[in-house]
Amino acid sequence: MRIEGEFSVPAPRDRVWQFFLSPHELSGCVSDPHSFEVLDENNFKGSIKAGVAFIRGTFTGSVTIVERVPPERARIKAHGAGMGSAFDIDSTVEFSESDGLTKIRYTADVVINGTVATVGARFLRGTIDKKTNEFFENVRTKLTAG
């Protein structure tokens, strides 16, 4: 499944770049209960309580920043598992600045296997879209406020 979108914030591109590459800042934009640990500059691990429709539980996983092109682009991969399911995400976030606004463009290829993919298939796209929009709205709010 492919997810993509874009939005703009009234903040300098360097500030937006720093925000997106800070696990502590981004963690504050995740609405579901979660925890994470920074392993090094490019690797993180943690857990999140989430689900699709009536299928809810805890996923544990890892996130790796696989490419940095400051302050233009970052590529991030994530893998997680839980509740008899697994997911892999390969995402890219791009930043461009014009007239005091930074445009953030994101794309992600998401692969989900197991119980969530089979039982929750009917609700999967809607849930992913909802959580993605929630996350990026939280990002926009934090970047606009600070």
N, C-alpha and C positions, 0 to 999 in steps of 0.2 A: 504494500500500500504506500502510495506517495502522498506526502503532506507538504504543502507549500503556501507561502503567504508573504506579505510585506506590510510594514507600517513605518511611520516616521515619528521622531521625537525631537523636541526643541532642546537638543544637547549636542555638544561637540563630539565628533566621531571618536576622538581619543578617549573621552569619558565613557562612551558607549562600549568601545572595545574593552576597556578595563573592566567594566561591569560584567560583560559576557564571559570574560576569562577568569572571573573570580567565583569560585564555587560557593563562597559564603554569601555573596550578593545574590547569585542565582537561586540558591537554596531558599532564600526568603520569598521567592516567587512561586514556589510549589505549594499548592493548596492542600494536597493530601498529607496526612501525618508521615513524616519521614525522618531519617537520620543519615548522616554521611560522615566519612572520614577522608581527609586528604592524605594520600600516600606519598605523592611528590607533585611537582609542578604540573604534570600531565595526567596523573592517575588518581582516581577517587573510587571509593566503594561505599555501599550503603544499602538501605532498605526503604521501602515505601509501602504503605497500606493503600491499596487501590483495588479496582475491579471494574467489571463490565456487568451492568444490570444487577442481577442477584448473585453473581459470582464475585466474591470479595475475599481478599486475603493479603498476605505480605509477600512482596517480591524482594529478593536480594540481588545485587548486581554490581557492575563496575562500569566506569566511564573513563574513556581515554581521549585526550586531545591529541589527534594524530597529525594535525597540520596547523601551523600558525603563520599567517602572512599579515603582520601588523601594519596598519590598523584596518586592513581591507577584508580579511576572510579568516575563518577558522573552520576546521573540519573535526567533528566529534563523533566517536563511536560509543555505543552503550550496549551492554548485554545484561540480561537479567533472567531470573527464573523463580518460580514459586507456584504453588497450587496446581502442580502437574502441567505447567505451561512454561514457555520461554519466549523471550523477545530479543531481537537485535535491531538496533537503530543506527543508521549511518546518516549523519546530518551535516549540513554546511550552513553557516551563517555569514552573510556578506554585508558590509557596511559602506555606505557612500554618503558624502556630505555636500549640501548645497543650500545656500541662503540661510544658514543658521539651523538647518534641520539635518538630522542624520536619518537616512533611510536604512532600515534593517530588512533584509530579505532572507528568508529561511526556507530550506528544503530538507526533507528527511524521507528516507526509504525505511519503512518499518516492516519487519517480518515477525509475525506472532504464530507460535505453534502450540498445540496442546489443548487443554480443556477450554481456556478462554477463547481460543480461535474457533473451536468447533461448537461448543454450547452457546457461547455469547456472540457468534458471528453476526446475527441480526442487529445487534446493538453496538458492535465494535466501532464502526466508522463514526457514528454519532458521538460515542464516548470519547474517542480520540480527538475529534474535532472540538468538542466541548472543553476538554482538558488543555488542549493546545491553545485555544483562544483565551482561556482563563489565565494560563501561564504568561502569555505575551501581553495581556492586559495588565497583569501585575508588574511585568517588566516596564511597560510604558508608564504606569503610575509612579514607580520608584525612580525612574530616570527623569521624569518631569518634575518630581518633587525635589530632587536633590542635585 
